Amino acid sequence: MLKLVKQFNMLFLYRIELSPLKVNHASWLKQSIVKDLNEIHTELQKLLVHRQVPSPQLVQKVGELVNRLDTVKLTAEAAMEVAAETAANADNKAEPTSATNVTADKRDVTPLDVCPEEYKGGMFGYPWYNKGWVIVNCSNARPLHSVISVLINSVAYPQDDEKHIETVLKGISDTYPTVQVHLVTHSDQVSETAKKYKNVDGVKVDDTRVSKGWNILMTKASTPYVLLARDLFHFTWLTQIERQIRVISQIPHVGVVGGSYRNFSGHWKAGCMQTTLKNFVVEYQEGYYHSRNGCMFCNYLQGPFVTKPNLLKFDESLPNEVVFEDWFLRVVEDGNLIMTCPDAMYFTTDYTTYPKTMDRNVWIPLAKKWELNRVLLPHSIKHSFLVTILVLNALPIASYSQFAVWRSMLVR
């Protein structure tokens, strides 16, 4: 608790340092940070009064603020370094010294998961601007096949959509021919299709539970990162796996990094959502509050993502539609950060949004597990469960607070 208070004090000092910055967004930045700091301060006061331990969400919020402030600080320092280097080069046109070369050599031997990327400027890649960031050739990056593998779960695909699996496998093989793909399916046709590709390991199962399929795939992966290729119907270089690996390996406490996604009709979304779990209610909101390295901080991702195998464990008792809702709630509860990079694009079809929106019953097992009274979805969609959960669990009203919530729900 004292450590968290010290972090808060440090953030407060940074707030004072940042307020005089003479940049166009300084006022907005200051107001945003002050707002977040005030919320943290209020929460800390409550914790001190009730002698409670800070929640992982509060610690995560403090961490996000520290990351934002570090980014601002590092950006300013980098600008000063560039200015100093430019001035030095103007005065001295000589070749780099041997000391510089030694430093570069030392930097090159540090193992990297992927090579770094370089920004080529606002006009680079004209007219399509698809090459603004370019991967720098390096000799100290691990082979990609030793860094990541791809997991594809088609056990719940409608039969008409199974034909897209071959398109996906061909796209992965063409784009990342050395990367291992692990596929689980209940279809004989898909199993035969997988045999056409040397880098694809197919497993046929009879179980059509999505969670069971992902848990099987988890045991197959031996790389430090995996790509959970949810509901893909196409795969191209736009996925930019390297970009997501770079973010998850370089930013502290990040456990999941995804990308935006595009559907059959060509419409695309960032797929970043914020979740609030409080007072027996979970609320989902589209959008983001903070970002870093061009990627957004989220609590829930709607599309495919890169993650670490040790985080993968899906609840096989839940319906297919809410398996990932449960998983992301647990990932956040454990203190991991989740990000999405909209410049990494997936091609997916959405099998779960409609039933989650229209069918309250698919949420009941999740509501029972997390003791939820309500689920609030975007576009003012609300599902209520209180009476149902009380009956299912046969729970007495254990406290006045629970009684108050129960009574308010009955009134409504």
C-alpha positions in Angstrom: 0.0 0.0 0.0 2.8 2.4 0.9 4.5 1.5 -2.4 1.4 2.4 -4.3 1.1 5.7 -2.4 4.8 6.5 -3.4 3.9 5.8 -7.0 1.0 8.2 -6.7 3.3 10.9 -5.3 5.7 10.4 -8.1 2.9 10.8 -10.7 1.8 13.9 -8.9 5.3 15.4 -9.2 5.4 14.5 -12.9 2.1 16.3 -13.4 3.7 19.5 -12.1 6.7 19.0 -14.4 4.5 18.4 -17.5 2.1 21.3 -17.0 4.3 24.0 -18.5 5.1 22.1 -21.7 4.8 24.4 -24.7 3.1 22.0 -27.1 -0.3 22.1 -28.7 -1.7 19.1 -26.7 -0.2 20.1 -23.4 -3.5 21.4 -22.0 -5.3 18.2 -22.9 -2.5 16.0 -21.6 -2.5 17.8 -18.3 -6.3 17.6 -17.9 -6.3 13.9 -18.7 -3.5 13.1 -16.3 -5.0 15.2 -13.5 -8.4 13.5 -14.0 -6.8 10.1 -13.7 -4.7 11.1 -10.7 -7.7 12.4 -8.9 -9.6 9.2 -9.4 -6.6 7.2 -8.1 -6.3 9.5 -5.1 -9.9 9.0 -4.2 -9.6 5.3 -4.5 -6.5 5.3 -2.3 -8.3 7.3 0.3 -11.1 4.7 0.4 -8.6 1.9 0.7 -6.8 3.5 3.6 -10.0 4.1 5.5 -11.2 0.5 5.0 -7.7 -1.0 5.3 -8.0 -2.8 2.0 -5.5 -4.0 -0.5 -5.4 -2.2 -3.9 -7.1 -4.1 -6.7 -5.1 -5.2 -9.8 -7.2 -2.8 -11.9 -6.0 0.1 -9.7 -2.4 -1.0 -10.0 -2.8 -1.4 -13.7 -4.2 2.1 -14.0 -1.2 3.5 -12.1 1.1 1.5 -14.4 -0.6 2.9 -17.5 -0.1 6.5 -16.2 3.6 5.7 -15.5 3.9 4.4 -19.0 2.3 7.5 -20.5 4.6 9.8 -18.5 7.6 7.7 -19.4 6.6 8.0 -23.1 6.4 11.8 -22.9 9.6 12.0 -21.0 11.5 9.7 -23.4 10.1 11.6 -26.4 11.4 14.9 -25.0 14.8 13.3 -24.3 14.9 11.7 -27.7 14.2 15.1 -29.3 17.0 16.7 -27.4 19.4 13.9 -28.4 18.4 14.2 -32.1 19.0 18.0 -31.9 22.4 17.5 -30.2 23.4 14.9 -32.8 22.3 17.1 -35.7 24.3 20.0 -34.3 27.3 17.8 -33.9 27.1 16.4 -37.4 26.9 20.0 -38.7 30.1 20.9 -37.0 31.9 17.6 -37.8 31.4 15.7 -41.0 33.9 13.0 -40.0 33.1 9.3 -40.1 31.8 7.7 -36.9 34.5 6.9 -34.4 35.5 3.4 -33.4 33.8 3.9 -30.1 30.5 4.4 -31.9 31.1 1.3 -33.9 31.8 -0.7 -30.7 28.6 0.5 -29.1 26.7 -0.5 -32.2 28.3 -3.9 -32.2 27.3 -4.4 -28.6 23.8 -3.4 -29.3 23.6 -5.8 -32.3 24.6 -8.8 -30.2 21.6 -8.4 -27.8 19.1 -11.1 -28.8 15.8 -9.7 -30.1 12.5 -11.4 -30.7 12.1 -9.4 -33.9 14.1 -6.7 -35.7 13.3 -3.1 -34.8 11.3 -0.8 -37.1 12.1 2.6 -38.4 9.7 5.5 -39.3 10.4 6.8 -42.8 8.3 10.0 -42.6 4.9 11.2 -43.5 5.4 11.1 -47.3 7.0 7.6 -47.5 5.0 5.1 -49.3 3.0 7.6 -51.4 0.3 7.2 -52.7 -1.0 4.2 -50.6 1.1 4.9 -47.5 1.4 1.3 -46.6 5.2 1.5 -45.8 5.4 4.3 -43.3 7.2 2.0 -40.8 9.8 -0.3 -42.2 11.5 -3.3 -40.4 15.2 -2.7 -40.1 17.5 -5.5 -41.2 19.3 -6.9 -38.2 21.5 -9.9 -37.4 20.5 -10.4 -33.8 16.8 -11.4 -34.2 15.7 -14.9 -33.4 14.2 -16.9 -36.3 10.5 -16.1 -36.4 9.5 -19.8 -36.2 11.2 -20.0 -32.8 9.4 -17.0 -31.5 5.7 -17.6 -32.5 3.3 -20.2 -33.7 -0.2 -19.8 -35.0 -3.3 -21.5 -33.5 -6.5 -22.0 -35.5 -9.7 -23.3 -34.0 -12.4 -24.2 -36.5 -14.5 -26.6 -34.3 -17.4 -24.1 -34.3 -17.2 -22.9 -37.9 -20.4 -23.3 -39.9 -20.0 -25.9 -42.6 -20.3 -23.2 -45.3 -17.4 -21.3 -43.9 -15.0 -24.3 -43.7 -13.9 -23.5 -47.2 -12.1 -20.4 -46.0 -9.7 -22.5 -43.9 -7.6 -23.3 -47.0 -7.4 -19.6 -47.9 -6.1 -18.9 -44.4 -3.6 -21.7 -44.4 -2.3 -20.7 -47.9 -2.0 -17.0 -46.7 0.0 -18.0 -43.6 2.3 -20.3 -45.6 2.9 -17.6 -48.3 3.5 -14.9 -45.7 5.3 -16.8 -43.0 6.4 -20.1 -44.5 8.6 -21.2 -41.6 6.0 -20.5 -38.8 4.3 -23.5 -37.4 0.5 -23.6 -37.6 -1.5 -25.8 -35.2 -5.1 -26.5 -36.3 -8.0 -28.2 -34.5 -11.2 -29.1 -36.3 -14.1 -31.5 -36.3 -14.3 -31.6 -40.1 -12.8 -34.4 -42.3 -12.5 -32.0 -45.2 -10.5 -29.5 -43.1 -8.2 -32.2 -41.8 -7.4 -33.3 -45.4 -6.8 -29.7 -46.4 -4.3 -29.3 -43.6 -2.2 -32.2 -44.9 -1.4 -30.1 -48.0 0.9 -27.8 -46.0 4.1 -28.9 -44.4 4.0 -26.2 -41.7 0.4 -27.2 -40.5 -0.3 -29.7 -37.8 -3.9 -30.7 -37.8 -5.8 -32.3 -35.0 -9.3 -33.7 -35.5 -11.7 -33.8 -32.5 -15.4 -34.6 -32.0 -16.0 -31.9 -29.4 -17.4 -28.7 -30.8 -16.7 -26.6 -27.7 -14.4 -23.7 -28.6 -12.8 -23.6 -25.2 -11.8 -27.3 -25.5 -10.3 -26.7 -28.9 -8.2 -23.8 -27.7 -7.0 -25.8 -24.6 -5.9 -28.6 -27.0 -4.0 -26.1 -29.2 -2.3 -24.6 -26.1 -0.6 -27.9 -25.4 0.8 -28.0 -28.9 2.6 -24.7 -28.8 6.3 -24.6 -27.8 7.1 -21.0 -28.7 7.2 -18.0 -26.3 4.3 -16.4 -28.2 1.2 -17.6 -30.0 -1.2 -16.0 -32.4 -4.8 -17.0 -31.6 -6.3 -16.7 -35.1 -10.0 -16.3 -34.1 -12.6 -16.6 -36.8 -10.2 -15.9 -39.8 -11.4 -16.2 -43.4 -8.3 -14.6 -45.0 -4.6 -13.9 -44.1 -2.2 -11.4 -45.7 1.0 -9.5 -44.8 -1.3 -6.8 -43.3 -1.4 -8.9 -40.1 2.1 -7.7 -39.3 2.9 -10.3 -36.7 6.3 -8.8 -36.0 4.6 -5.5 -35.0 2.6 -7.3 -32.3 5.6 -9.3 -31.1 7.6 -6.1 -30.8 4.9 -4.5 -28.6 4.3 -7.5 -26.3 8.1 -8.1 -25.8 9.1 -4.5 -25.2 6.4 -2.9 -23.1 6.4 -4.1 -19.5 3.4 -6.1 -18.2 1.7 -6.5 -21.6 0.3 -10.0 -22.0 -1.9 -9.6 -25.0 -1.5 -7.6 -28.3 -4.1 -7.7 -31.1 -5.0 -5.8 -34.2 -7.9 -4.3 -36.0 -10.2 -6.5 -38.0 -12.2 -6.3 -41.3 -15.3 -8.3 -42.1 -16.7 -9.7 -45.4 -18.3 -6.5 -46.3 -15.0 -4.5 -46.0 -16.1 -2.7 -42.8 -13.3 -2.6 -40.1 -13.1 -1.9 -36.4 -10.2 -1.4 -34.0 -11.8 -4.1 -31.7 -10.7 -2.3 -28.5 -13.1 -2.3 -25.6 -12.9 -1.1 -22.0 -14.6 -3.2 -19.3 -15.7 -2.0 -15.9 -16.4 -4.8 -13.3 -18.0 -3.2 -10.3 -21.0 -3.6 -8.0 -22.1 -7.0 -9.6 -22.2 -5.3 -13.0 -19.8 -5.7 -16.0 -19.9 -2.9 -18.6 -18.3 -3.0 -22.1 -17.5 0.2 -23.9 -15.9 0.6 -27.3 -12.8 2.8 -27.5 -9.7 3.6 -25.5 -8.3 6.1 -23.0 -4.5 5.6 -23.3 -2.1 4.5 -26.0 1.6 3.9 -26.5 3.8 3.1 -29.6 0.7 3.7 -31.8 -1.3 1.0 -30.0 -4.3 1.3 -27.7 -4.7 0.0 -24.1 -7.8 -2.1 -23.9 -9.5 -4.6 -21.5 -11.1 -6.8 -24.2 -10.3 -7.5 -27.8 -12.8 -8.5 -30.4 -10.4 -9.9 -32.9 -7.3 -12.2 -33.1 -4.3 -11.5 -30.9 -0.8 -12.5 -29.9 -0.3 -13.7 -26.3 1.9 -15.9 -24.1 1.0 -19.6 -23.8 1.2 -19.4 -20.0 -1.9 -17.2 -20.0 -4.0 -19.6 -22.0 -6.5 -21.5 -20.1 -10.1 -21.4 -21.1 -13.2 -22.4 -19.0 -14.7 -25.4 -20.8 -18.0 -25.1 -18.8 -19.0 -21.8 -20.6 -20.9 -21.4 -23.8 -18.8 -20.7 -27.0 -20.2 -17.1 -27.1 -18.7 -15.9 -23.8 -15.5 -17.9 -23.5 -13.3 -15.0 -24.4 -15.3 -12.6 -22.2 -14.3 -14.8 -19.2 -10.7 -15.2 -20.3 -10.1 -11.4 -20.7 -11.7 -10.7 -17.3 -9.2 -13.1 -15.7 -6.3 -11.7 -17.7 -7.1 -8.2 -16.5 -7.7 -9.4 -12.9 -4.3 -11.0 -12.9 -2.7 -7.6 -13.7 -1.8 -8.1 -17.3 -2.1 -5.2 -19.8 -3.9 -5.7 -23.1 -3.2 -3.7 -26.3 -4.3 -3.5 -29.9 -2.4 -2.0 -32.8 -4.9 -0.8 -35.5 -2.2 -0.9 -38.2 -2.2 -4.7 -37.9 -5.2 -5.9 -39.9 -7.0 -9.2 -39.7 -9.8 -10.5 -41.9 -12.4 -12.2 -39.7 -16.1 -13.0 -39.5 -18.0 -12.5 -36.3 -19.9 -15.5 -35.0 -20.8 -14.3 -31.5 -21.8 -10.7 -31.4 -25.4 -11.3 -32.6 -26.2 -14.1 -30.1 -24.5 -12.1 -27.3 -26.6 -9.1 -28.2 -30.0 -10.8 -28.7 -29.9 -13.9 -26.4 -29.6 -13.1 -22.7 -29.3 -16.9 -21.9 -25.8 -17.2 -23.4 -24.6 -14.9 -20.6 -26.2 -16.8 -17.7 -23.2 -19.2 -17.0 -20.8 -16.3 -17.1 -23.1 -14.2 -14.8 -23.3 -17.1 -12.4 -19.5 -17.5 -12.3 -18.7 -13.9 -11.8 -21.8 -13.2 -9.6 -23.2 -10.6 -12.1 -26.5 -8.8 -11.9 -26.2 -7.1 -15.2 -24.2 -7.0 -18.4 -24.1 -3.7 -20.2 -23.1 -3.8 -23.8 -22.4 -1.0 -26.3 -25.4 0.7 -28.0 -27.4 0.7 -24.7 -28.0 -3.1 -24.7 -28.6 -4.5 -21.2 -29.0 -8.0 -19.9 -30.2 -8.6 -16.3 -29.8 -11.8 -14.3 -30.3 -11.2 -10.6 -33.4 -13.3 -10.0 -32.1 -16.0 -12.3 -28.7 -16.2 -10.6 -30.3 -16.3 -7.1 -32.5 -19.2 -8.2 -29.6 -21.1 -9.9 -27.2 -20.7 -7.0 -29.9 -20.9 -4.3 -28.0 -18.2 -2.5 -29.4 -16.3 0.5 -29.0 -12.6 0.6 -25.8 -12.5 2.6 -25.5 -8.8 3.3 -27.4 -5.5 3.3 -25.5 -4.4 0.2 -26.6 -7.5 -1.7 -30.1 -6.9 -0.5 -30.1 -3.3 -1.6 -28.9 -4.4 -5.1 -31.5 -7.1 -5.3 -34.3 -4.8 -4.2 -33.3 -2.1 -6.7 -33.3 -4.6 -9.5 -36.8 -5.9 -8.5 -38.1 -2.3 -8.5 -36.7 -1.8 -12.0 
